[in-house]
């Protein structure tokens, strides 16, 4: 993995512009690894890794049995990727990792609560689109697509294949659209994403890590605010608006008694 230490917001803008078509993920702590929320939860509370497949299957089963009470169209639960995306949307631990096609959206998620060096990871999705892991050239993206009935169980649920799939559900919700979002689905839960990616590399690293120091946060957040990248726009509902008020506490507008528009 290439690691680049960024010294200014302009440098971040320039460097990420070189990653045309890539996907990005922001983390508020540069020391954090690229694990899914499910991996982090299982690492913390289920020490016996032989039970992980069973626990994930149980979580999916319980969600599917009960979520229909809250859905206008329960048929979405039969689609593995749409079901996982719905779980992710509402805060359940899943093996999906949220990425975005916008480095600026990723920077927002990295910086808005950062108190130390944060990080934006960039994933070379154009190369991964047609790549296969070492040892099995048949496991390209189309062949393992979890949107195809049976493929999630065949290639991912067993936690035995060091593979990844990048993509979105066939039907995207408002939040995913607003965030220019995409998902990365790993085939194993006990390894970080950058380690799995090594199976796809043929010399050139497919992940870059941009380390963002605290010194650039003020300029970066103001720039993102001017781009209209806030919780209110990334989470287009009342919860998003309420969460956006936090950053309004930081904004001051010279010449006005009251801050903000």
N, C-alpha and C positions, 0 to 999 in steps of 0.2 A: 504494500500500500504506500502510495506517495503521500508524504506529510508536508504541508506547506504552512508556514507560520506567517500569518497576515499582519501587516503593520498599519494598514489604513483601510478605510471603507472603499476608497477608490481602487485600491489594489484588489480587494475582494471582487468588486464589479468587473475589473479587467480580467482577472484570473478565471472567474466562472464563465465569462463570455467565451472562453476557449473550449468549454465543455458543451458543445452544441448537441442538443438532443439528449443530454444525460438526465438522470433523475437525482434528486437531492433530499437529504434528511438532516435536520438540525437537532442538536442535542445541547442542553445548557451546561454540560460539564464535559470538557474535552477528554477526560479520563474514562468516560463511559464507553463501553463496547456496544457494537451493533447487535443487540439481542432483542427479540420480540418481547412484548409484555407477558406472553405465556411462558417463554423461557425464563424470564426474570422471576416470575411467580413460582414456577416449579423449582428453580434453583434455590429459592428462599425457603419453601415450605414442604417440598416433597423430595427428600434426600435420595430415595431409591429410584434411580432412573429407569429401572425396568417397569415401573408403574406409570411412567409418563404417558405412554400411548393410551392406556386404559383411562387415565384421568381426563385426557383431552376428549376421548370418545364420549365419556360420561357428560362432560360439560356441553358438548354439541347436542347430545341426546336430550338433556334437560332443557336447554334453550329451545329446541325445536318443539318439545312437548308443551311448552308454556307460552312461548312468544306469540302464538296465533291469536291469543286473547287481545293483543294490542295492535294487530296489523290489519289494514283494510284488505290486503291481498296475501294470505298465508302461504300462497304457492311459492313465494320467494324463498321459503325455508328449505325447499327441496333442492335448490341450487347451492352447491357447496360454497362457491365464492361469494355469492350474494348473501348467504347466511353468515359467513365469517365477517363480511364487510358490515353487516347489520350489527353483529355482536361488537365489532370494533368501534363502530360509530357510537354505541351506547355504553362503552366503558368496560366491556368484558375482556379478560385476557385472551388473546388469540395468537396464533403463530404468524400472523401478518405483521409486516413493518410498513408504516406509513411513509411514503416518499412523495415528492412533488416534482413537477417538471420546471418549477420556478426556483432558482437559487435564492431569490429574495423572500419568498414564502418560507423557505428553509431557514434563512437567516433570522427571520422574525421568531420562529419557534426556538431557535438556538439562543437568542439574545434577550427576549422580553423578560425573563426571570433570572437571567444569568448574574451571578455575583463573582464569578471567576472566569477563567478562559473557557469559552464555548467552542463548539465544532460544527461545521457543516461537512457532511460526507457527500461526495459526488460519485455516482455509479454509472459506468460506461454501458448504458443500456443498448445503444446501437450495436455494439459488438456482441453483447450477450444475447441479442435477438436471434442470432443465428449460430451461437456457440453451443458446444456440448461439453460436459465434464470429461476429464481424462478417464479413460477406461471403458467408456460406453458412448460411442458417437451417435447412438440412436436416441439419446435423451435430450434432444433439442427442445426448444421452447414449445413448438407446436405439438410435439409428441407427448409432453407431460402436462399440457394445459389443464389446470384443475377445473376449468369451466366445462370441460367435457365430462359427461356422466361417467362415474367410475374412476376417473383419473386421480382424484384426491385420495381415495382409498388405496389405489394401486401404487402411487408414487410418493405420497407425502405422509399419510397417516401412520405408516409403519416406522417412521423415524430412522430409516436405514440407508437412505440415499443422499449423498452430499450434492444436492441439486438446488437450484432456485428457479422460480418463475416470476416474471415481472409483467404486470398488467392490471386491468380493471374489470369489474363486473360488466356484463353486457349492458345493464341498466345502471347508470350512475346517479347517486343521490345529490341533492343540492350542495351539501358540504364538500363532497369529493370534487364537484365541478368548480366550486368557488376557490378551492385550494389548488387547482390544477393537479389533483392528486393521482397517485398510482400506488399499487401495492407490490411488495416483494414477499413471496411465499417461500420459505426455506424448507428443505426436505428433512432436516434434522434440527432438533431443539437444543442440543447440548453444546453447540458450537456457534460462535459469533459469525455474523454474515461475512466479514472480511476473510475469515478462515475458510468458509465454504467456497468463496469466490476463487480461491487459489486453484481449485479444481478446473477452472475455466481459463486460467491465464496461460499464455504461451510466450512468456517473457515480459510483456508490457503489463504493468498493474492496471486492473480494471476499477480500482477505487482510489479516489483522492480524498484526503482529509485536510480541510482548511481550518486551522486553529485561529480563533478570533479572540484577541486579548480584551480584557475589560476596558482598556483605554479607548476602543473604537465604539463602544456601545452607544454613547450619547449621540454621536453623529449618525450612526447606522439606524438607530430607532427613529430619529427625526426624519431621515431620508425615507424610511419605510412608511412612516405616517403620511408623508407627502405623496407617496405612491398609493395611498389608501389601502395599505396592507395593515389591518388591525383585526382584533378578534371579531369585531362587528361585521367585517366583510368576509372573513374566513369561516365564521360560524354564523350563517345568515338566519338567526333566530334571536329570541329575547335573551337567551343565555349568553350568546355571543356578544350582544350589545352590553350586557351587564359586566362581562369579563373585560370588555374594552375600556371600561371606566378607570381601571387601574392605571393604565398609561396616561390617561388624561390628568392624573395627579402630578405627573412629571412635566407637562407642557406649560410653558408660559409664553404669552404673546405681548411683546413690548408695546406700550401705548394704550393697553386696555386694562380696565379695572378687573374685569372678569376674564379668566383664562378660557381660551378655546372659542370655537365658532358658536 
